Each structure stands twice: as C-alpha cells, then as structure tokens.
Amino acid sequence: MRKYLTLCILLIFYYSNGQNSFEGIIKFKTEISTTDLSPKDFKQKLLTKYGDSSYMYYSKNGDFKRKNINSGKLGVDAQFYNAKKGVIYYIKNDTDKIDSTNVKLNSIEVIISKDKIANEKIIGLDCECMRYTGITKHNETVTITYCYSLLTPKIDYKLFQKHNDFFLNEYYQLSERPYLKFSLETPRFTLKYTATNIEEVEIENKVFQVKK
C-alpha cells in the first residue's frame, strides 16, 4: 500500500511539475566498503566522515544541501552548493572553520568511458543508470554511477551549469531528474548513496545559508 501511495504521489509530481525545478528532500542510506588497498581503520574513518545516512535538500533555484546523519566528531556535518558561485562549502563537526571547493572544474581530468548500464529498482521505481569512468589529477581511476527515475520531479539542468565536478552538470542535462543513487568507486573504497524516500516540499531559504 505504501509503495502504491508513493507511486501515486510521484505521478502527480510528473504531470504537475511543469517547468519548475524540483524543490524538496531526498533521504539516502549511506554505504561504504573498502578494499585491501586501503589503510587500516580506513572504513571507520569514512564512516566517521560521512555517517550512515543523509538528507539532500534541493532548492528550486539550484542550491542544495546534504546533511550527514550520525557522522562522527571529526566528520562532515553538511555540504552546501551555491549555484551562482559554483562552489561547495563544507561544515565539519569539530570546528567553526568553513572549507570550500570550486566545482566548476571537474576533478576527473581524463574520461575513459561513459555509458548506460543495467536498470535498477529504487524505492519501488524503475531507474535508469549512467556510469562514468575516468582518471583524476592524482592519476587514480574512479567510476561514478548515477541512477534516476523518469517518474520523479524534473530538475532544471541549467541551474547546475557551474557544477562540472563528477560530471554532475552533464548528468542533470541528460536526465533532468534528481539522482536516487550515486556511487563513487575508487581503488581503495566505494561510497554509495541510495534513496529511501523522496518528498516534494517548499524549503525555507535559511536551510541553504552557510553558517556554523
């Protein structure tokens, strides 16, 4: 019954959203695995950094915020994307200092391949998946996967033209949907976010304000 209600709500999103960009919240579970190439206790350090779940807040103007849940004292509390500046700000749990990253530049400098892969079912929805493989400036091969459903609300990809890191702008241009799954696979670890709930709701501007 719950899946049926979710599907009905998403169909309403699909037919009523028009040209407006999605504004709402997606909850993700966070999964982390490591390989034999990772140092001792590396998985625990990543769990401390990212927590076991997160909330992704989307603004209709292109800003977004990821709030990590159960991250440790030395972990990241939240990430804020400023669409006008093309910058992500990081707030950590143990300091008042705010770090930032310019995402107008893609940290993956060489693209090896990009293709569609097998579909997945996420929160009861059939999802198409796209995979990018490339080499970073540190000469490390990474694979990024995005999955999305055409039944979710549309996103205005033009709002993300300045977010080129991890091919996010290209992904939004191709899908025009928020991702329901994101994974980053490196030689040492894999970080995966998988949606457990999506809700279209108006969000106050103060949620996206960067402050400690």
PETA-V845862 format. One line per field, one symbol per residue. phi: phi as a letter, one per 40 degrees, with the letter a starting at -180 (. if undefined). A space follows every 10 residues. Layout:
phi=???
//
This chain:
phi=.ccccccccc ccdccbcfcc cdbibbcbcb bbbbbccccc gccccccccb gbaabbbbcc chcabbbcbg ccdccccabb bbcccgbbbb bccbaccbca bcccbccccb ccaaacbdcb bbfgbcbcbb bbbabcccgb cbbbbbbabc ccccbccccb ccbccfgccc dccccfaccb abbbbbcbab bbbbcbabac acbcdccccc ac
//
